[in-house]
Structures are given as structure tokens and as C-alpha cells.
Amino acid sequence: MASSNDSTGRTPSIEAYPDGPLIVRGHVEIVDSDGLVVEPQRRTVALCRCGASLIKPWCDGTHKLSGFRTDPVDHD
């Protein structure tokens, strides 16, 4: 991901939500497993991390039902 600003002047960011999706804010190029660019329909999108979403690469909330858990991050 480039660190340049998007068209709004903000630097794009990706935040991993605990036990949930990756929240992508700003313009970043999202490429699928076939190398094709996936165009988001919004400036902020949620990407599936649990693998159970029916609308991959987007999150559909299935992680809540599947019991998906992430390991706590040690910032030390």
C-alpha cells in the first residue's frame, strides 16, 4: 500500500478490528487472488478475515456467527 494521500487529501489506512474484519479507509488498490482489481463502492470498506463471508472479499458479519477470534496483539 502506498503512503500517498487519496483524492480527499487523507492518507489511506487499514485497521484490524479485534475478532472482525480489516477496515480500509481511503483509496487503496484491492486485488483478488486472480490478480484482478476489485473496485470498492465506498471510501470505507470492511474486508473479510475469517474466510466465511459469502460476499468475499467484503465482510458480511459471518465472523460473529462462526466464532472467529484473533490473537491479542502484544505491543511491547
Secondary structure, DSSP 4 states (H G I P E B T S, - for coil): ---S--TTSPPPEEEEPTTS-EEEES---EE-TTSPEEPPSSSEEEE-SSS--TTTTB--SHHHHHT---PPP---
